[in-house]
Amino acid sequence: MDGLCALGAKGGRWSVVWLLVTLLLLGLTSLALSIFVLSYGSTLKAISPWLWLLMGAWWLLLLVAAVGSLLARRRMQRAEALLAALVDDLHESISVVDLKGRILYVNRMAASALGRDVETLCGRSQQTFLDDADTRLREAEMSALLIEGGRIHTRRKRPDAAGHMGDYLISKSLLYTLGGRPFALLELGCDVNGERAKQKFQEQRDSEWQALFEGHPMPALVVGQNDGSILAVNPAAERFYGYSAEDLLASGVSAFCSDGSTDPALAMVRNGQHRRNDGQILPVEVISSPMLYADRPVRLLVVRSRAKFDKTPSIMERRYRDLVESGLWMMWTQDREGHLLEVNQAAATALGHEMEILPGTRLVDLVDEADQQVVEVMIGRSVERKRDTGVIAVRDSHGERRMWQYHSLFYPDGTPPYALVLAQDITLRQNYERRLRERSNRDPMTGAYNRRYLEEFIARLTAEDEMGCIILDVDHFKRYNDTHGHVRGDEMLIELVRFLRRTSRAHDSVVRLGGDEFLLLLPGASDTALREISGRLIQRAEPELGFRVSMGWARRKGDESLVQTLNRADQQLLAMRAKVRGPSPGRH
């Protein structure tokens, strides 16, 4: 990391200075000895052996010092790399600023809060990104720390990576050299709103679980799917089966129900007789609901004894329904055709409708037309597979498109047969993963796609896909770079990418192959479209850009690989350049 190396250089600079001094002393000593030998060669025999021994010891000492300096420098570089790996993965924003306001280091969280990349921030002054009021405030804080020392805590409003304003707690303290001299300011930022919201959400879930599971008067168990393990039991289940919680967690479902089924949890639901610890057989009815517990799919089983018919069962059913209707998860039941039978409040709120008017409505009618086919597939698979998991898209109460991950379980013996569906909103997670993939496929300077994107594009290409491509590079770019500097050269490449985007079609892709060489991918392009686009580029390039580019193009033939098509376009580029400028040994 460039920023971290700038910070680490303050600790490792003296090892480099000492190495240079050591090499200088070795050189001066060798030069002095050579002059002495040339001047007094006839008297070398008179030199005492002790003098030779002393000079050899001096050289050995200087050599050891030089090797030690190199090893110290290497350890410093390893420490810098380790610190970068640890700090960049933290969720807090971290930055280091020298006493003149220059940024020595920022991690990804701090850079995103400023709307910049890490590479563009390191070495630049904070005043570039701050207004006058904020700059004066930071200078006052720096002066106070230099005079009084200690640490300063402030609260500030900052935008996050998505542009939403958040409340941050900023902690500032000075960093000192080994000699006790301050050389930089360390700033640590923590999103106060995010932590509070996360803590509040967890407290709400814990409170619901305590009230609706552990305090439930009916026996309730959390059972793992397919393995029969019991993950949690409430006190009512301990009393009902005559086992302690530890015994039930250790033995699993086989302690009171065993029929050799591949899904012991489902066997508990279907088996109408359970065995107590004392051997007594109890007629029971089990209500099952799929859910996630400790990030794994499980079943919540509520057991009702059929030996007694008093008012208690109706109370238990009502409390169980309260658990479903007041939970944070979106839950509903639907028939074979996808008509909603029952919907809990969380699902109704997310869909933007009153809970009372949803029964009888088809789920497919509540989503966008483009997403209806996916929902139809989900309805059919829920019936065919009996148990299904997938992702569907819905439109929430604010008109925003949201992605739901669902888990469904079909009950063919119901009246009517129905599927119970549990859903979780994963929109934020998908958007975050998409941004990470998009960032890894982009060239950070020009914004064009990189070779990683090209490799993924080639992997997705089928034999039937039509494809056209245009390869371009800047004429005499190296000479221009050497004359006007790399900053102007970078600006030329950025302007070239903008030109290619506004000149090509909306679904075409600009890829940077390396240096000043770019590729324009044209999916589905015909010969006519390829000639039209390449002609437009040739006609408009120099007048709009102010510099010349060379290009070659080709269209995919049959089922040839895209690499072969690119090679033909590259050969045409070389031929066109040789025709205009004459043959040359290299590209520049």
N, C-alpha and C positions, 0 to 999 in steps of 0.2 A: 504494500500500500504506500503510495507516494506521501500521503499525509503523515502516516505513522513513521516512515523513514525520516521525514523532516524532524519529527519530535525525537526520535531515537538518535539522530545525529548529534544532538547536544550532549548525550551521554557517551557516544563512541568517538567524538571528534578528537579527544585527547590521545586515544590510542593511535590514530592515524598520524597526528603530529609527532608523537614519540617515535613511531616507525620511521618517519622521514628524517628526524634528527639522528636516529641511530645509523641509518644508511649514510647520512652526511659525514658522521664521525668516522665510520669505516672507510669511506672514500678518502677523507683527509689524512687518516693514519697511513693508509696504503701509499698515498702520494708522498707523504713525508719520508716514509721508509725508502721509496724508490729514489728520491733525490739524494738521500744519505748514501745509498749504495753506489749511485753513480759518482758522487763526489769523493767518497772516502772508501772506495772498494779495496784499496791496498791495506787499510787498517782494520778490515772486518775480523781478522783473526784475533785482534786484540780486544774485541768486544767480549765482555763477560758473558758466559752462558746464562747467568741469572737475568741479564738484560733481555736475552732472547726469550727466556721463560716468562718474564713479566709482560713482554709484548704479546706473546701467544695467549696469555691469560686475558689480556685486555681485548684482543680480537674475539676470543671465545665468549666473554661477557657481553660484548656488543651483539654477537650473533644470537645468543640466548634471548637478549632483550627484544631483538627484531622478531624472532619466532613467537615470543610471548605476546607481542602486540598484534600479530596476525591472528593468533588464537582468540585473543580478547575481542577483536573485531568480529570474528566469525560467531562467537557466542552472542554478541550483541545483535547480530542479524537474525539469529535463530529466535532470540527473545522477542524481537520486533514482530517476526512472522507469527509467533504463538500469540502475542498480545492482540494482533489484528484479527486472528481467527476467533478469539474469545470475545472481544468487544463488539465485533460486527454482528454477532448473533443475538446480542442483548436487545430487549424490547424497549429500553430507555434510550433517549437521545443523548449522545456524548460528543463533546467537542472540546478542543484545546486551542486557545488563542494566545499569541505572544503579547508582550506588553505594548506593542504598537498597533494591535488590532488585527494582525494578519492571522488567518486560520491555518494552524499547523496540522490539525487532524479533525475529521468528523466521521462518525459511523453512518450507516445507511439511514437510520431513523432520524438523525439530526439533519442530514442532507435532504431527505424527503420533506421535512417540515419547512425548509427554505425553498422547496420546489426546484432543486438542482441535483445534479449527480455529484458523487464524492470527488471525482477527478477534476471537475470544474471549480470546486470550492477551495481545495488545498492550495495555500500560497497566496490567496486573494484576501483583500481587506474586508472586514465586516461592513464597513461603510458603504460598500457596493450594494448590499442587500437591505440596508436599514434606512429609515427616514431620519430626519434631523433630531426629532425628540428622542427616539430610541437610541440614537448614537450618543447624545448627551447623557442619557441615563446610564448607559454602559460605561462611559468614561468616568462618571461620578462613582459608580460601584468599584471600578478598578482603582481609583484613587483612594477610596475608603479601605480597600483590602491592603494596599501597599502601606498605608499609614498604620492601621489597626490590626491587620492580620485576621485570622479566624475564617469564618464562612458566612456568606450572605444567601438568604433564601428570598425569592421573589415569585410572584404568580403572574403569568402572562397568557394572553390569548394567541394561539398559533393554529394555522391550518394543518390538517393531517395530509397524508398522501392523496386522499380523495378530494381535498379542498374544503372539508368541513372544519369549522372552527372548534377548537378544543381548549380546555383549561389546563395549563401545564404548571407544575411546581418546579422552579429552576433553582438548583443549588450551585453556588460558585465558590471556589477556593483556589489559592495560589499554589503553583508547583515550584519547588526550589531545587537548585543544583546541590551537589555534595558540599560545596563551599557555603551553603546557606543563602545564596543569592536567588531572589525570585526571577523566573524567566518566562512563565506562562500562566494562563488562567484556565482552570478546568471547570467546565459547565456540564452538569447532569440534569436532564429533564425527565419528568414523569407525568404521564397523562392522568390527571386526578379524576376526571369524569369517567374515563374508561375503567379505572380500577374500582371506583365506587359502584358503577353499574354492574360490573362483574360480581362484586361482592354481594350486592343487593339481590341479583338474580340467584346466586348460589344459596343465600339465606332463605329466599322464598321457596326454592325447590326443597331444601332441607326441612323447612317448616311444613310444607305440604306432605312430604314423605312421613314425617313424624305423626302428623294428625291423621292421615288417611290410610297409612299402612300399619305402623306399629300400634296405633290406638284403635284400629279396626276391631270390632267385637267378633267378627267372623274369622275363622282360620284363613290365613293368607300366606302364600309362599311365592318366592321368586325362583323359577326353575330354568336352568340353561337349556337351550334347544339342542336336541339330538344326543346330548351326553347324560342327561338325567341328574346333573349336579344341582344341589340346592344352594342358592347363594344368599338367601335371607328368609327368615321366618318371623312371624309376629308372635307375641305371647299367647294369643288365642289358639294358634296352631300347636304350640307346645302342650297346652292343656288338652286339646282335642285328641292328639295322637299319643299322648303320654310319654313323649320323648323330650329331652332337653334340647335347646337350640344347637349346642355343640354336637350332640349325637346325630341330629338331622343333617347338619352341614357336612358331617363326615360320611354318613351312610348314603345319602342321596335318596332318590325316589324309590329305590328298591326296598327301603325299610317298610313301606306300607302298600306298595303296588308294584307288581312285576308280571308282565305278560310277554316278554321277549320282543317287544316292539322296537323298531329302529328309532323311534322318537318317544322316550319314556314320558316326557311331559304331555304329549298327546294321549298316551295310554292312560294317564291319570284322569284326563277329561272324559274318555270313553268308558273307562271302567267304573261301574256304578257301586263298587264295593271296595272299601279301603280297610286295611288291617292296622289295629292299634298295637302299642307296645306289649300289652298284656294278651294279645292274640285275638281279641274281640273283633268281629267283622262288622263294619259300619256301612249302611246304605247312604250314599252321598250323591250330591250333584255338584259339579265343578264348573265354574265360569272362568274362561281363559281369555286373556288379552295379551297380544304381542307388545313388547316395549323394549327399550334399551336400558340396561343397567350396567354401570361401570364400563360403558362403551362397548357392550357386547349384546347381541340379540337374545332376549329371554322371553319367558311367559310369566305373566302375573296370574296366579291361580287363586281363586277365592272358593273355599269349600263350604258347602251347606249340607247339614245333616238332614236326611229325609225321614229320620226316625220320629221326629216331633213335628207337629203341625200347630204351632201357636203363632203369636204375633211377631215373634223374633225374626223369622225369615223375611217378612216383608220389610222390616226395619233394615236388615242387612242389605237387601237388594237396593233400597233407597240410598243407603250410604255408599254402596258400590257405584251406583249411578252418579252420585255426587262427585266421587273420585274421578270418573271419566269426564263429566261435563265441566268440572272446574280445573282440570289439568292444563299444563302448558302445551302439551302435544296436541296436534290436530288429528282428530279421530272421527270416522264416520263408517256407516255400513251401507252397502249397496247390493242390489239384486243382480241377477245374471246379465241383465241388459244395461246395467250402470245407473239405474234410478236410485237416488239417495233415499235411504230408509230412516236413518237417524244421524244427526250431525251434532257434535259438541260445540260449545261456545267458541273455542279457539279456532276451529275450522270455519265456522260461520263468519267470525270477525275477519279472518284472513281473506275470505272470498268476497267480503263487502256486502253481505246479505243478512237479513234477520234469520235467526235460527228456526223460527216457526214456519217460514215459507219455503224452506229448502227441501223438505221431504216430498218425494214425487218428481223432483227435477232431475234430469239427466246430467251427470257430471260433465259430459262432453259439451253441453250447451253453455257451460260457465267459463269456457276457455276460448282463446282466440282461434279463428278458423285455421291458421297455420299449425296450431298445436293439437287440433282435434284428432288427427290420425294417431298420434302417440297415445292419447288418452283411450281411444278405442282399442288399441293394442293392449294397454294396461288392463282394461276391463276383461278382454278375452283371456289374457294370460292368467289373471287372478282366478278364473274359473277352471281353466285347463290344468294349471300347475298346482292348484290347491294352496300353494305358498309362493309368493313372488315378491321381488324387490326391484326397484327401478327409479327413474327420475321423470317427472312430468313438469310442464310449465303452466302456470295459472296467472291470472291478472288479479292483483289484490285490490283492497278497497280504495287505494289512492291511484289506481290505474297503472301501477308499475308491474312489469312482468317479473314474476318470482319463480325460482326453481325449487320444487319440492322433491325430496327423496322419500319414497313410500315403502312400507312393508305391508303386505296383505295376506290374509289367511281366509280360505273359503270353507264354509260349513255347508256341505250338501244336504245334511239332515235337518236344516233349519226350516221354519215355516214362515215365509218362503225361504228357499236356499239363499244364503247371503254371504258376502265377503266383508270381513272387518279390516279396515285400512287405518294404519297409523302413519302420519306424515310429519316430516321435519323440514323447515326452511333452510336450504343450503346455498342461497343466492350469494351471500357475502363470501363464503368459502370458494365458490366457483369463480367469482369475479377476481378474488385474490390470486387463485391459481392461474387464471387466464392472463392477468397482468404479469405474473412471473414468467410465463411462457413467452409472452409478447416481448418482454424486455430481453430475454436470452436470445431471441431471434433477430434483434435489431442492432445495427451499427450505431454506437453511441454518438458519433460525431455528425454523420449525415442524416440519420434517421431511416436510411434504407435497410432492407433486409440483409442478413449476412449469409455466409456459406452454410451455417447450421439450418437455416430456413430452406436453402436450396436443396440440401440433402433430404429433409423431410418432404419437400415438394416432389422430388424424384421418387421417393418411396411410395407416395400416394398415387402416382401416375399409373394409369392402366393402359393396356395395349390399344384400347379403342379411343383414348383421349386425343383430340387434335391439339396441336401445340405449335406456336411460333415464337421465335426469340430474336432479339437484337442485342449485339455486343458493341459497346462504345468505350472509347478512352479519349483523353485530352491530348491533342497534338503538342509535342515538345513540353510536356508537363514538368519533367525533371529540370529542364533548362529554365522554365518560368519559376519554379520553386527556388532554384539556386539564386536567381536574380532578384526576385521580389520577396522572398522569405516564405516560411511554411505557413504563417498565419494567413497570408493572402491565398496561398495554395489551398488551404482548407476551405476558405470561403468560396473558391471556385468550385470545389467538389460539392459543397452544400447547394450552391446555386444550380449546378448541373442536375442534382436529384430533384429539386423543385421544378425545373424545366421539364424533366422526363415525366413527372406526375401530371402536370397540367396539359401536356401534349398527348399523353396516352389515354387509354380508356379507364373507367373507374375501377374495373376489376383486374387490371393488369398490375404486376408486381415489379418493383425496382430492387435489384440485388446488387450489393457491392461485392465484387469478386476479389478485390485487393488493390491497394494503391489508387490509381485513377481509372481503373477498369470497372465498368458497370454492365449489368445484364438487365434487359427488359423482357420479362416473361409475358407472353400473350396467349392465355388459354383460349382454345376454341377459335383461334384466328385462321381465317381462310387466306388463300393466296392474295386475293384482292385487298383484304384488310391489312395484311402484312406489308404489301407494297404502298398502301395509302399511308400507314403510320410511319414507315421508314422514309418515305418521300417528304412527309411533313416535318420530320426531325431534321433531314438534310437541309430543307428550305429555311427553317426558322432558327436553327441552332446558333450559327454565328451572329446573325443580327440581334437576337435576344440575349445571348450569353456574353458576347464581346470577345470570344475566343473560339477557335476551331476544334472540332471533334471528328474523329474517324469512326466508322461503324461498319459492321457486317451483319447480315441477317440470314436466317434459314427457317424453313418450315419442316416440321417432322414428317418423315416419309413412312407410311405404314406403321409397323409396330417397332420401329427402331428405338433405341434408348435415347433419352434426352441428352446424355453425354455425347452421343454421335451427332445429334443435331447441333449442339453447342460447338463441337469441333468444326463442322462445316461453316457455321457462322464466323468462327474465329479465322478460318482460312480465307473467307471472303474479306474480312477486315484487313488481314495482312496484304491481300492482293490489291485492295482498293488503296491502301496507303502506299504500296510500291508504285502504283500507277500514277498517283498524284505527286509523290515526293521522290520516287526512284527507290530501288532496293536498298535496304539498310540491314546491318547485322542484328540490330536490337529493336525493341519497341519504341524507344525514345531517341 
